């Protein structure tokens, strides 16, 4: 059995951390001054990339690389 794990998409990392902190999408959106829809889209991988760096910082997620590199296609 392999120890290899597929990396989690950034949106899933954000969702898991947000939920772990007991925050709703609305709570997080209010803290950042953005729409709940932007949080939802980013978590589902459907957009919201322009907010990713701020969301990661507020949630205390350090990916060790630029967010833009993670969001770039393929």
C-alpha positions, -999 to +999 in steps of 0.1 A: +000+000+000+014+034-010+017+064+013+011+087-017-018+110-014-032+133-041-028+169-031-061+186-020-073+214-042-070+248-026-108+251-024-111+220-004-083+231+019-101+263+025-134+246+031-119+221+056-101+248+075-131+271+076-153+244+089-127+233+114-127+269+128-165+268+130-170+295+104-198+297+079-191+310+044-210+341+055-188+346+086-157+344+065-171+366+038-180+393+063-145+392+078-130+397+044-156+422+030-164+399+001-195+380-010-205+346+003-208+336-033-171+343-038-162+319-010-185+293-024-171+295-059-135+292-047-143+262-025-160+245-055-132+254-079-155+276-100-138+310-095-129+335-068-092+331-073-087+368-069-096+364-032-076+332-025-045+348-010-065+368+015-087+339+024-057+316+030-041+343+052-072+349+073-076+311+078-039+307+087-031+284+058+005+287+046+010+268+013+047+278+010+041+290-026+023+317-044-014+312-047-014+322-083+009+293-091-016+269-075-046+284-094-029+283-128-044+258-151-026+225-158 
